[in-house]
Amino acid sequence: MIGWVKKNKQMHRLKIYVISLAFLTACKPALEIKKVLVKNSLDFDREEVVTVKLSVLGDLPEGSTWIVKSGGDISPSQLIDVDGNSIKDELLFLANINANEEKIFVIEYTKEGLKSEATNRTHSRFVPERIDDYAWENDRVAFRTYGPEAQRLVEVNEKGGTLSSGMDCWLKRVDYPIINKWYKKYVDGASYHKDDGEGYDPYHVGGSRGCGGVGVWKNDSLYVSKNFVTYKKIMDGPVRNIFELTYAPWQADGTTVEEKKRITIDLGNQLYKVEEHIQASDPLPNITIGITLHEGKGVAQADSANGTFSYWEPIDDSELGTGVVIDPAWLLSYQEYRTAKKDQSHLYIMAKPAQKIIYHTGFVWKKAGAIQTLNEWNSYLDIYAQRLRNPVRVITQ
């Protein structure tokens, strides 16, 4: 009898536990889930950064973050503040979509955080340990340009300076961030001009426009700014990085020009976006985007109807493609300008003068493995232009 009573008490406790667990589970708030349908209307696969307004997703519980899934896989994502009021407005995520596909992405919140933030990031920063560079990168490419102290050193004839508002290419062949590692090499006395397996910097800018720098072409001369004077980081994250560079007023054949760039680099792209803001004391004939031809060692090609411009050249024991994509509606003309003057041979893309123009520029390195030939590079630029003209459709369900 005593054994039966003991067993009965144990069963009673088990029933209470099961009932309590069921009650607690029923009372626990359901995980907030939204579905987003992403449509690709083009006949090729594409990788896009997709934007969803947080207003359609509801309130985010304290201490948690949104996470994006497709077929069980987690997509890199990022919350951003669009209007600068310190409140997050939009959710960005990287979407891989097949040709002519409609794909469902599930958005839910989690307290675990986004594990993808450690790798495959976009990043930019001011680099005081290398005079005053500003550098930026994603999982495919990296760039830098030069600040006021680098300019001052040149102007007072001291060593180490660089006088250029051109854009430098850092050739990486790994998908993780390298900016901090390579600058640490510099600080430690090693060189990022030597490839130790991650890539290196063999690209020469000098007084050229490098990869996508701007100026004003007038009377057979190009007028340009000097080094940037201030910078402002807008956002940093696993999917998108935005920053601004401003320049001291400069002269274009007697016209005073004030210039500011807003640069956006997204995960998964060979190119970055430039919003070029120009104020001029008098009307300008154009805003000219330049791709340096490096003494004409390579092949330049242009498709003005498509707004794509490319250059393919040998570099050490490999090859490099640089390029510009711009809306053809902005175009005035272009020219392949070659000269014996050092750093002055360019493929020039002349855009209509305006207070703001938008273009995309970047490069591909053959050793990185993604693109191997000029034809493949031109195909990439063509597809990139089509993507800009035909953004994916995003429908919140």
C-alpha positions as CSV (number, residue, x, y, z in Angstrom):
1,M,0.0,0.0,0.0
2,I,2.8,2.4,0.9
3,G,4.5,1.8,-2.4
4,W,1.3,2.4,-4.3
5,V,0.8,5.7,-2.5
6,K,4.3,6.8,-3.2
7,K,3.9,5.9,-6.9
8,N,0.6,7.7,-7.0
9,K,2.2,10.9,-5.6
10,Q,4.9,10.8,-8.2
11,M,2.3,10.5,-11.0
12,H,0.4,13.4,-9.5
13,R,3.5,15.5,-9.5
14,L,4.2,14.6,-13.1
15,K,0.7,15.6,-14.1
16,I,1.1,19.0,-12.4
17,Y,4.5,19.5,-14.2
18,V,3.0,18.6,-17.6
19,I,0.0,20.8,-17.1
20,S,2.2,23.7,-15.9
21,L,4.5,23.3,-18.8
22,A,1.6,23.4,-21.2
23,F,0.2,26.5,-19.5
24,L,3.6,28.3,-19.7
25,T,4.1,27.3,-23.3
26,A,0.6,28.6,-24.2
27,C,1.3,31.9,-22.4
28,K,4.7,32.5,-24.0
29,P,4.5,35.2,-26.7
30,A,4.7,33.7,-30.2
31,L,7.8,34.5,-32.2
32,E,7.1,37.4,-34.5
33,I,7.4,36.3,-38.1
34,K,7.0,38.1,-41.3
35,K,7.4,36.9,-44.9
36,V,8.9,38.8,-47.7
37,L,8.5,37.8,-51.4
38,V,11.5,38.9,-53.5
39,K,10.9,38.8,-57.3
40,N,13.7,38.7,-60.0
41,S,12.3,39.6,-63.4
42,L,15.6,39.1,-65.2
43,D,16.9,35.9,-66.9
44,F,20.0,35.6,-64.9
45,D,20.8,34.8,-61.2
46,R,21.5,37.8,-59.0
47,E,22.7,38.7,-55.6
48,E,21.1,41.8,-54.2
49,V,20.9,43.8,-51.0
50,V,17.2,44.0,-50.3
51,T,15.6,46.8,-48.2
52,V,12.5,46.3,-45.9
53,K,11.0,49.2,-43.9
54,L,10.8,48.4,-40.2
55,S,7.4,50.0,-40.0
56,V,5.9,47.0,-41.8
57,L,7.6,44.5,-39.4
58,G,6.3,45.9,-36.1
59,D,8.2,46.7,-32.9
60,L,11.5,45.0,-32.2
61,P,11.6,43.5,-28.6
62,E,14.3,44.9,-26.4
63,G,17.5,43.1,-26.5
64,S,16.7,41.2,-29.7
65,T,17.4,41.7,-33.4
66,W,15.8,40.7,-36.7
67,I,17.1,37.6,-38.4
68,V,16.4,36.7,-42.1
69,K,16.1,33.1,-43.3
70,S,15.5,31.3,-46.6
71,G,15.2,27.6,-46.7
72,G,16.8,27.3,-43.3
73,D,19.8,29.4,-44.2
74,I,20.5,32.7,-42.5
75,S,21.1,35.7,-44.8
76,P,23.6,38.4,-43.7
77,S,21.5,41.4,-42.5
78,Q,21.8,44.8,-41.0
79,L,19.5,47.4,-39.3
80,I,20.1,50.9,-40.5
81,D,19.2,54.5,-39.6
82,V,18.3,56.2,-42.9
83,D,17.5,59.7,-41.7
84,G,20.2,60.1,-39.0
85,N,17.8,60.5,-36.0
86,S,19.5,57.5,-34.2
87,I,16.4,55.3,-34.7
88,K,16.7,52.3,-37.0
89,D,14.4,52.6,-40.0
90,E,15.2,49.8,-42.3
91,L,16.3,46.2,-42.4
92,L,18.8,45.2,-45.2
93,F,19.6,41.6,-46.1
94,L,21.5,39.9,-48.9
95,A,19.2,37.9,-51.2
96,N,20.4,35.3,-53.7
97,I,17.7,34.8,-56.3
98,N,17.7,32.6,-59.4
99,A,16.7,33.8,-62.9
100,N,13.0,34.7,-63.1
101,E,12.5,33.5,-59.5
102,E,10.1,34.5,-56.8
103,K,11.6,33.6,-53.4
104,I,10.2,33.8,-49.9
105,F,12.4,35.1,-47.1
106,V,11.2,34.7,-43.5
107,I,12.0,37.5,-41.1
108,E,11.8,36.9,-37.3
109,Y,13.4,38.3,-34.2
110,T,16.0,36.5,-32.0
111,K,18.1,37.3,-29.0
112,E,21.0,35.3,-30.3
113,G,22.3,38.1,-32.6
114,L,23.6,37.7,-36.1
115,K,26.4,35.3,-36.3
116,S,27.3,36.4,-39.8
117,E,28.7,39.8,-38.6
118,A,32.1,38.3,-37.9
119,T,32.9,37.6,-41.6
120,N,31.9,38.8,-45.0
121,R,31.6,42.4,-43.7
122,T,31.6,45.7,-45.4
123,H,33.9,48.1,-43.6
124,S,35.5,51.6,-43.8
125,R,37.6,53.7,-41.6
126,F,40.0,56.6,-41.3
127,V,43.6,55.4,-41.0
128,P,45.7,57.7,-38.9
129,E,48.5,55.1,-38.5
130,R,49.2,55.5,-42.3
131,I,49.3,59.3,-42.3
132,D,45.6,59.9,-43.0
133,D,44.2,57.4,-45.5
134,Y,40.5,56.6,-45.7
135,A,39.9,52.9,-46.7
136,W,36.9,50.8,-47.5
137,E,36.1,47.2,-48.5
138,N,33.6,44.4,-48.8
139,D,34.0,40.7,-49.3
140,R,35.5,41.1,-52.8
141,V,37.3,44.4,-53.2
142,A,39.1,47.1,-51.2
143,F,40.0,50.8,-51.9
144,R,41.6,53.8,-50.3
145,T,42.2,57.5,-50.9
146,Y,44.3,60.2,-49.3
147,G,43.8,62.9,-46.7
148,P,45.1,66.4,-45.9
149,E,48.3,65.4,-44.0
150,A,49.4,63.3,-47.0
151,Q,48.9,66.4,-49.1
152,R,50.8,68.7,-46.7
153,L,53.8,66.4,-46.7
154,V,54.1,66.7,-50.5
155,E,53.6,70.5,-50.4
156,V,56.4,71.0,-47.9
157,N,58.6,68.5,-49.7
158,E,58.7,65.9,-46.9
159,K,58.8,62.1,-47.4
160,G,55.8,59.9,-47.3
161,G,53.1,62.1,-48.7
162,T,50.6,61.6,-51.5
163,L,48.9,64.4,-53.5
164,S,45.9,62.8,-55.2
165,S,42.1,62.6,-55.0
166,G,42.3,59.5,-57.2
167,M,41.0,56.2,-55.9
168,D,43.4,53.3,-55.2
169,C,42.6,49.6,-55.6
170,W,43.7,47.1,-53.0
171,L,43.7,43.6,-54.7
172,K,42.3,41.1,-52.2
173,R,41.5,37.4,-52.9
174,V,39.9,36.5,-49.6
175,D,36.3,37.2,-48.5
176,Y,37.2,38.4,-45.0
177,P,38.2,41.9,-44.1
178,I,41.9,42.8,-44.7
179,I,42.1,46.6,-44.2
180,N,43.1,46.4,-40.5
181,K,45.5,43.4,-41.1
182,W,47.3,45.1,-44.0
183,Y,47.7,48.4,-42.2
184,K,49.1,46.5,-39.2
185,K,51.7,45.1,-41.6
186,Y,52.6,48.6,-42.3
187,V,52.9,49.6,-38.7
188,D,54.9,46.5,-37.9
189,G,57.4,47.3,-40.7
190,A,56.2,44.8,-43.3
191,S,54.6,45.7,-46.6
192,Y,51.1,45.4,-48.1
193,H,52.7,45.8,-51.5
194,K,53.8,42.1,-51.2
195,D,51.2,39.3,-51.7
196,D,51.3,36.9,-48.7
197,G,48.3,34.9,-49.9
198,E,45.5,37.4,-49.2
199,G,46.4,39.9,-51.9
200,Y,48.4,43.2,-52.1
201,D,48.5,46.7,-53.4
202,P,50.3,47.0,-56.7
203,Y,47.9,49.6,-58.2
204,H,49.5,53.0,-59.0
205,V,47.4,56.1,-58.6
206,G,49.8,59.0,-58.5
207,G,48.3,62.1,-60.0
208,S,45.7,60.1,-62.0
209,R,42.0,59.5,-61.3
210,G,42.8,55.9,-60.4
211,C,39.6,53.9,-60.4
212,G,36.7,56.3,-60.8
213,G,37.9,59.6,-59.5
214,V,36.3,62.8,-60.9
215,G,37.2,66.1,-62.3
216,V,36.1,68.7,-65.0
217,W,37.4,68.4,-68.6
218,K,37.7,71.8,-70.2
219,N,39.9,73.2,-73.0
220,D,41.7,69.8,-73.3
221,S,42.7,69.8,-69.7
222,L,41.4,68.0,-66.6
223,Y,40.8,70.0,-63.5
224,V,40.6,68.1,-60.2
225,S,40.5,68.5,-56.4
226,K,43.3,67.9,-54.1
227,N,43.1,65.4,-51.2
228,F,39.9,65.1,-49.1
229,V,39.9,67.4,-46.0
230,T,37.1,65.8,-43.9
231,Y,35.3,62.5,-43.6
232,K,32.1,61.2,-42.0
233,K,31.1,57.6,-41.5
234,I,27.4,57.2,-42.0
235,M,27.0,53.5,-41.3
236,D,29.2,50.3,-40.9
237,G,27.9,46.7,-40.9
238,P,27.9,43.2,-42.4
239,V,25.8,44.2,-45.5
240,R,26.4,48.0,-46.3
241,N,28.9,50.7,-45.5
242,I,28.3,54.4,-46.2
243,F,30.7,57.3,-45.7
244,E,31.3,60.9,-47.0
245,L,34.4,62.7,-48.1
246,T,34.6,66.5,-48.5
247,Y,37.2,68.5,-50.4
248,A,38.5,72.0,-50.2
249,P,37.2,74.3,-52.9
250,W,39.1,73.9,-56.1
251,Q,39.4,75.7,-59.4
252,A,38.3,74.5,-62.8
253,D,39.7,77.1,-65.3
254,G,38.5,80.0,-63.1
255,T,35.3,78.4,-61.8
256,T,35.3,77.6,-58.1
257,V,34.1,74.0,-57.4
258,E,32.9,72.6,-54.0
259,E,32.8,68.8,-53.9
260,K,31.5,66.1,-51.6
261,K,31.3,62.4,-52.2
262,R,28.9,59.9,-50.6
263,I,30.3,56.4,-51.1
264,T,28.2,53.2,-50.5
265,I,29.7,49.7,-50.7
266,D,27.5,46.7,-50.4
267,L,28.3,43.0,-49.7
268,G,28.8,40.9,-52.8
269,N,29.7,43.6,-55.4
270,Q,32.8,44.3,-57.4
271,L,31.7,48.0,-57.6
272,Y,30.8,50.7,-55.1
273,K,28.3,53.5,-55.6
274,V,29.3,57.2,-55.7
275,E,26.9,60.1,-55.2
276,E,29.0,63.0,-56.4
277,H,27.7,66.4,-55.0
278,I,29.0,69.5,-56.9
279,Q,28.5,73.2,-56.3
280,A,30.1,75.6,-58.8
281,S,30.4,79.4,-59.0
282,D,29.7,79.3,-62.7
283,P,28.2,76.7,-65.1
284,L,30.4,73.7,-65.7
285,P,30.8,72.0,-69.1
286,N,30.7,68.5,-67.5
287,I,31.6,66.3,-64.6
288,T,34.2,63.8,-65.8
289,I,34.9,60.4,-64.3
290,G,38.3,58.9,-65.0
291,I,39.8,55.4,-65.2
292,T,43.6,55.5,-65.4
293,L,45.1,53.7,-68.4
294,H,48.5,53.2,-66.8
295,E,50.6,54.3,-69.8
296,G,48.2,52.5,-72.2
297,K,49.3,48.9,-71.4
298,G,45.7,47.5,-71.6
299,V,42.5,47.6,-73.6
300,A,39.7,50.2,-73.0
301,Q,36.1,49.5,-74.2
302,A,32.9,51.6,-74.0
303,D,29.2,50.9,-74.4
304,S,27.6,54.3,-74.1
305,A,24.1,53.0,-74.9
306,N,24.4,50.7,-71.9
307,G,26.5,53.1,-69.7
308,T,29.3,50.7,-69.2
309,F,33.0,51.5,-69.5
310,S,35.9,49.1,-68.9
311,Y,39.7,48.7,-68.9
312,W,41.6,45.4,-68.9
313,E,45.4,45.5,-68.2
314,P,48.3,43.3,-67.2
315,I,49.4,43.8,-63.6
316,D,52.6,42.0,-62.4
317,D,51.9,38.3,-63.1
318,S,48.1,38.6,-63.5
319,E,45.5,40.9,-65.0
320,L,43.1,43.6,-63.7
321,G,39.8,45.0,-64.9
322,T,38.5,48.4,-63.8
323,G,35.2,49.9,-64.8
324,V,32.4,52.5,-64.5
325,V,28.7,52.0,-64.8
326,I,26.4,55.1,-65.2
327,D,22.9,55.7,-66.3
328,P,23.2,56.6,-70.0
329,A,20.8,59.5,-69.4
330,W,23.7,61.2,-67.6
331,L,26.2,60.8,-70.5
332,L,27.5,63.6,-72.7
333,S,30.4,61.8,-74.3
334,Y,33.5,59.8,-73.6
335,Q,37.1,59.6,-74.9
336,E,40.1,57.4,-74.6
337,Y,42.8,60.0,-73.9
338,R,46.4,58.9,-74.1
339,T,49.4,61.1,-73.5
340,A,53.1,60.8,-72.7
341,K,52.5,62.8,-69.4
342,K,52.9,60.5,-66.4
343,D,49.6,59.4,-64.8
344,Q,47.5,61.4,-67.3
345,S,46.2,58.7,-69.7
346,H,42.6,58.0,-69.0
347,L,39.3,56.7,-70.2
348,Y,37.2,59.8,-69.6
349,I,33.4,59.5,-69.1
350,M,31.8,63.0,-69.4
351,A,28.5,63.4,-67.5
352,K,26.0,66.2,-67.6
353,P,26.8,68.8,-65.0
354,A,24.5,68.7,-62.1
355,Q,24.4,69.3,-58.3
356,K,24.5,65.5,-57.9
357,I,25.4,62.6,-60.3
358,I,25.4,58.9,-59.4
359,Y,27.7,56.3,-60.8
360,H,29.3,53.0,-59.8
361,T,33.0,52.1,-60.1
362,G,35.3,49.3,-59.1
363,F,37.5,46.5,-60.3
364,V,38.2,42.7,-60.6
365,W,41.5,41.0,-60.1
366,K,42.1,37.8,-62.1
367,K,43.9,36.1,-59.2
368,A,40.7,36.5,-57.0
369,G,39.2,33.8,-59.2
370,A,35.8,35.3,-60.0
371,I,36.4,36.8,-63.4
372,Q,39.2,35.8,-65.8
373,T,38.9,37.7,-69.1
374,L,37.9,41.1,-70.5
375,N,34.8,39.5,-72.0
376,E,33.7,38.2,-68.6
377,W,34.4,41.6,-67.1
378,N,32.3,43.4,-69.7
379,S,29.5,40.8,-69.1
380,Y,29.6,41.5,-65.4
381,L,29.3,45.3,-66.0
382,D,26.5,44.7,-68.5
383,I,24.6,42.6,-65.9
384,Y,25.3,45.2,-63.2
385,A,23.8,47.9,-65.4
386,Q,20.7,45.7,-66.0
387,R,20.3,45.1,-62.3
388,L,20.4,48.9,-61.7
389,R,17.7,49.4,-64.3
390,N,15.6,46.5,-63.0
391,P,15.6,46.3,-59.2
392,V,14.1,43.3,-57.6
393,R,10.5,43.7,-56.3
394,V,10.0,43.3,-52.6
395,I,6.5,42.4,-51.3
396,T,5.8,42.1,-47.6
397,Q,3.3,39.4,-46.8
